[in-house]
Amino acid sequence: MRANVKKANLILLLYITGSLFLLPKVIRAEESELNFSPFWDFYSNNRLSTNAGGKGYTGIAGLNDISGTILNPASLEIGRHGFQVYFEYVYKNNIQWLKEFTTDVYLKQLHPSFLTGFGVHLTKHLQTGILYYTGNNYNLDLGIIKISDDNGNIIGETPFYEKFKINSFSIPVMVNYKNIRIGGNVKLLHYTIESGSTVKYFEEEFKGEVDFYKLLPEFGVIVSPLKNLSLGATFLPETKETIREKWAPNLNGFTLSSSIKAEWFSPQDSIFNNVFPLKIGIGLQYKFDKLPLAFYLDYNYYDDSKDELLIDRNDIHLGFEYEANSYFILRTGLFKQQDCRDKNLTWNNTVGDYDQIFITLGTSIKLKDFALNLSIMDSHITFWGQIKQTYINAGTSYSF
């Protein structure tokens, strides 16, 4: 069977290449699998660690529960107990995408999105643990695509989707001596993409997938030169990966409308060479003498210019934590997420439109060995950028 896909040509083209960037160089999909570009962090990043989320998503220089090792493995602090179990779940809102061209394309959360972990205080100077979490995901809902035969007869319609997910196993280890804490994370990441149709008649015709694993090291340190001051740093090195994208064989039987250049359509299995850029984080924590208040300042650098369509990203995070008593903690903060598109290229909208300023709130209630945590991160209440998001994160821990 041969068929023509009848919809806005640009939307379909971007779906097939897997980019959906509205980028000036869609043909670049022949060189890299653009779904794995750091561009998508603005929505795919689940911003796990409930306590960090409440205080501006900071914590590089502070002491954290097992979830905080996502920010810095050197921050692991189980406390006076020998063990800790932890679980959290995050919700994020859907956002409309490609509004300049269509009204029915959305980025949606791909459930489940959670973190669970177990930590252990082995000795006075050694702590470790294990985590499993969904660090990044999205469900790109491309709306309804109408399918017609060569005679122009509509033979059906189908929702199209693209589901992206990174699941991670992580083993953090922290060694401390006097005022120095050194940590490392061994991460096993499972990357998956599934593209296709939700209608059974077409699901095998349009199916594409990517599936691979990566083993990554991460390093962190925290130094406390003064009684109330801690400084922290993290380093995630650059890595490379050869990615194979597999498409269902029947997809070769379909043709595009004539206005789409044939050389842009490559439904056969494809191989891409990807660079996953390095990340450097620097943090500060200061605890006030006369108030049960701590101030946090984090800076995160992403070497995103390894992608020729992007520039390096520089994100600033500010946070406060007020410990009212041994049972109740309040948190607040803000942070910026930078639009990392290269302004020297031609885009469908202004570079900077994807900048976001998040305001955050959080709290913890401690009941003996239990802790209940809640955080909200929201960019709706600021007048910055086109994209507005809300993250609601709830977590609980038990130490024994």
C-alpha positions in Angstrom: 0.0 0.0 0.0 1.1 3.5 -0.8 -0.3 6.6 0.9 0.1 10.3 1.2 0.2 12.0 4.6 -2.1 15.1 4.5 -1.2 17.7 7.1 0.9 20.8 7.5 4.0 19.7 5.6 6.4 21.3 8.0 4.9 19.5 11.0 5.2 16.1 9.2 8.7 16.8 8.0 9.8 17.7 11.5 8.2 14.6 12.9 9.9 12.3 10.5 13.3 13.7 11.1 12.7 13.4 14.8 13.8 17.0 15.5 10.6 19.1 15.9 12.9 22.0 16.6 11.7 24.4 13.9 15.4 24.7 13.3 17.1 26.3 10.3 19.0 23.1 9.4 16.6 20.2 9.6 18.9 18.3 7.3 21.3 18.1 10.2 19.3 15.1 11.4 21.6 13.1 9.1 24.4 13.9 11.5 22.8 13.6 14.9 19.7 12.3 16.6 18.2 15.7 17.6 15.9 14.2 20.2 18.9 13.8 22.4 19.9 17.5 22.1 20.1 19.4 25.4 17.6 21.8 23.8 14.7 19.6 25.1 15.8 20.0 28.7 13.4 22.9 29.1 10.6 20.4 29.3 12.1 16.9 29.5 14.1 17.6 32.7 11.9 16.4 35.6 13.9 18.4 38.3 13.8 15.6 40.8 14.8 16.0 44.5 11.8 17.6 46.4 13.8 19.5 48.9 16.1 21.1 46.2 13.0 22.1 44.2 11.6 24.1 47.0 14.7 26.3 47.4 15.3 27.3 43.8 16.5 23.9 42.8 19.8 24.4 44.7 21.9 22.1 46.8 25.3 21.7 45.3 27.0 23.0 48.5 24.5 21.7 51.1 23.8 18.4 52.9 21.1 16.4 51.2 19.1 13.2 51.6 19.6 10.4 49.0 17.7 12.3 46.4 20.0 15.3 46.6 22.9 13.3 45.2 21.4 14.1 41.8 22.8 17.6 42.3 26.0 16.6 44.0 27.1 13.1 45.2 29.3 14.7 47.9 26.2 16.1 49.6 24.9 12.7 50.8 24.0 12.9 54.5 21.9 10.0 56.0 22.2 11.5 59.5 22.5 9.7 62.8 20.5 6.7 61.5 22.2 4.0 59.6 19.7 3.6 56.7 17.2 5.7 54.7 14.5 4.8 52.2 13.1 7.4 49.9 10.4 8.0 47.3 9.1 11.0 45.4 6.8 11.7 42.4 6.7 14.8 40.2 3.9 16.3 38.1 4.5 18.8 35.3 1.8 20.5 33.1 1.3 20.0 29.4 2.4 22.9 27.1 1.3 23.8 23.6 4.1 23.4 21.1 4.7 24.9 17.6 1.9 27.5 18.2 3.0 29.5 15.2 2.0 26.7 12.8 -0.7 24.5 14.5 -3.0 24.3 17.5 -3.0 20.6 18.3 0.7 19.8 19.1 1.6 19.4 22.8 4.4 18.4 25.0 3.0 16.2 27.7 4.4 14.4 30.7 5.2 10.8 30.2 4.2 8.9 33.3 5.6 7.5 35.5 8.1 10.2 36.6 9.5 9.3 40.0 12.6 8.7 42.1 13.2 6.0 44.7 16.3 5.4 46.6 18.0 3.6 49.5 20.9 5.1 51.5 23.3 3.7 54.1 25.7 5.3 56.6 28.4 2.7 56.6 31.0 4.4 58.8 31.8 7.8 60.3 33.5 8.7 57.0 31.7 6.7 54.4 28.1 6.8 53.1 26.6 5.3 50.0 23.3 4.3 48.4 21.4 3.4 45.2 18.7 5.3 43.2 16.4 4.6 40.4 14.7 7.6 38.7 13.2 9.0 35.6 15.5 12.0 35.0 14.0 13.1 31.7 10.9 12.3 29.7 8.2 13.7 27.5 5.3 12.6 25.3 5.2 14.7 22.1 1.6 14.6 21.0 1.5 15.6 17.3 -2.2 15.6 17.0 -4.3 13.9 14.3 -2.7 13.1 10.9 -5.1 12.2 8.0 -3.9 9.4 5.7 -5.0 9.2 2.1 -4.3 6.8 -0.8 -2.9 7.8 -4.2 -6.3 8.8 -5.5 -6.8 11.3 -2.6 -9.3 9.2 -0.8 -9.0 9.5 3.0 -8.4 6.0 4.3 -8.0 6.9 8.0 -6.6 9.2 10.5 -4.3 8.6 13.5 -2.8 10.4 16.4 1.0 10.6 16.1 3.3 10.7 19.1 6.9 10.6 20.1 7.9 9.4 23.5 11.3 10.2 25.0 12.6 8.8 28.3 15.9 8.5 30.3 15.7 6.1 33.2 18.8 6.0 35.5 20.4 3.7 38.0 22.8 5.6 40.2 25.2 4.6 43.0 26.5 7.6 44.9 29.5 7.2 47.3 30.6 10.0 49.7 33.8 10.1 51.7 34.3 12.8 54.3 37.3 13.9 56.4 37.1 16.9 58.7 35.8 19.8 56.5 36.1 18.1 53.1 33.5 15.8 51.5 34.3 14.0 48.2 31.7 12.1 46.2 31.2 10.1 43.1 28.2 8.8 41.2 28.3 5.8 38.9 25.3 6.2 36.6 23.7 3.7 34.2 21.3 5.5 31.9 18.8 3.9 29.7 17.8 6.1 26.7 14.6 5.3 24.7 12.6 6.9 22.0 9.4 5.5 20.5 7.7 7.2 17.6 4.5 6.2 15.8 0.7 5.9 15.8 -1.8 4.9 18.5 -4.2 3.4 15.9 -3.6 -0.3 15.4 -4.1 -0.1 11.6 -1.1 2.2 11.3 1.0 1.5 14.4 3.4 -0.8 12.6 3.6 1.4 9.5 4.9 4.4 11.3 6.9 2.9 14.2 10.4 4.1 14.9 12.5 3.5 18.0 15.9 4.2 19.7 17.1 2.1 22.7 20.6 2.1 24.2 22.5 2.3 27.6 25.3 4.6 28.7 27.6 4.3 31.8 28.6 7.7 33.1 30.8 8.9 36.0 30.0 12.1 38.0 32.2 13.8 40.6 31.5 16.2 43.4 33.2 18.0 46.3 32.1 20.1 49.2 34.6 22.2 51.3 33.7 24.1 54.5 36.4 26.7 55.0 34.4 28.6 57.6 31.9 27.5 60.3 28.8 28.9 58.4 30.1 28.6 54.8 30.2 25.7 52.4 31.4 25.6 48.8 30.6 22.8 46.4 31.4 21.8 42.8 30.3 19.0 40.5 31.6 17.7 37.1 29.9 15.5 34.6 32.3 14.9 31.6 31.4 15.0 27.9 30.6 11.6 26.3 29.9 10.4 22.8 27.5 7.8 21.5 26.8 6.2 18.1 23.0 5.9 18.0 21.0 3.6 15.7 17.4 4.6 14.9 15.2 1.7 13.8 12.1 2.2 11.7 9.4 -0.3 10.8 10.0 -1.8 7.3 6.6 -0.9 6.1 7.3 2.8 6.5 9.2 2.6 3.2 6.0 2.1 1.4 4.7 5.6 2.2 5.3 8.8 0.3 5.1 12.4 1.3 3.2 15.2 -0.3 5.1 16.6 -3.3 6.1 19.9 -1.6 8.4 18.0 0.8 11.8 17.2 -0.6 12.4 13.5 -0.9 16.0 13.7 0.3 14.8 14.8 3.7 12.8 11.6 4.2 14.9 8.7 5.4 12.6 6.1 7.0 15.3 3.4 6.8 17.4 2.5 9.8 19.8 5.4 10.5 23.0 5.8 12.4 23.9 9.1 14.2 27.0 10.3 16.1 25.9 12.2 19.2 27.8 14.3 21.7 26.4 14.6 25.2 28.0 17.8 26.6 29.8 18.2 29.9 28.1 20.0 32.8 29.9 21.9 35.6 28.1 23.1 38.8 29.3 25.5 41.5 27.4 26.1 44.7 27.5 28.1 47.9 25.7 27.6 51.2 25.7 30.2 54.0 24.0 29.7 57.4 23.2 32.8 59.4 24.4 32.9 63.1 21.3 34.4 64.7 18.6 33.0 62.5 17.8 29.4 61.6 18.1 30.5 58.0 20.4 29.2 55.2 21.1 30.9 51.8 22.0 28.9 48.7 23.5 30.1 45.4 24.2 27.6 42.5 25.6 28.2 39.1 25.3 25.5 36.4 27.2 25.6 33.1 26.3 23.4 30.1 28.6 23.0 27.2 25.6 23.0 24.8 27.6 24.6 21.9 28.8 21.1 21.0 25.5 21.2 19.1 26.1 23.7 16.3 22.6 25.0 16.6 23.0 26.0 20.3 25.1 28.1 22.6 26.5 27.3 26.0 23.9 27.6 28.8 24.4 29.4 32.0 21.7 29.0 34.7 21.7 30.8 38.1 19.7 29.4 41.1 19.0 31.2 44.4 17.4 29.6 47.5 16.5 30.0 51.1 15.7 27.4 53.8 14.2 28.4 57.2 14.1 25.8 59.9 11.2 27.0 62.1 11.8 24.1 64.5 12.8 20.4 64.5 9.5 19.5 62.9 8.9 22.1 60.2 11.0 23.6 57.4 10.1 26.3 54.9 11.9 26.9 51.6 11.7 29.4 48.7 13.8 30.5 45.8 14.1 31.2 42.1 16.1 30.2 39.1 16.5 31.0 35.5 16.5 28.5 32.6 18.2 30.0 29.5 17.0 29.7 25.9 20.2 28.1 24.5 19.4 28.5 20.8 22.1 30.3 18.7 20.8 33.8 17.9 23.1 34.0 14.8 20.8 31.5 13.1 17.4 32.1 11.6 14.5 30.9 13.8 10.7 31.0 13.6 10.6 33.1 16.7 12.9 35.4 18.7 15.8 33.7 20.6 15.0 34.4 24.3 11.3 33.5 23.9 12.1 30.2 25.6 13.8 31.8 28.7 12.0 31.0 31.9 12.2 32.4 35.4 10.9 29.9 38.0 9.6 30.9 41.5 9.8 28.1 44.0 8.2 27.2 47.3 8.6 24.1 49.5 8.2 22.6 52.9 9.1 19.6 55.0 7.3 18.1 58.0 9.3 15.8 60.2 7.5 13.2 62.4 10.2 11.3 64.3 11.9 9.2 61.6 9.5 10.2 58.8 9.8 13.3 56.6 7.1 14.5 54.2 8.3 17.0 51.6 6.5 19.2 49.0 7.8 21.6 46.4 6.3 23.8 43.7 8.3 25.3 40.8 6.4 27.7 38.6 7.2 30.1 35.7 3.6 31.3 35.1 3.8 34.3 37.5 6.8 35.9 35.8 6.5 38.0 32.6 9.4 36.2 31.0 9.3 34.1 27.9 6.5 32.3 26.0 6.7 28.9 27.8 5.0 28.6 31.2 5.5 25.5 33.3 4.5 24.1 36.7 6.3 21.3 38.6 4.7 19.8 41.7 6.9 17.4 43.6 5.9 15.3 46.6 8.3 13.0 48.5 8.7 11.0 51.7 11.7 9.4 53.5 12.1 7.1 56.4 15.3 6.8 58.4 16.0 3.8 60.7 
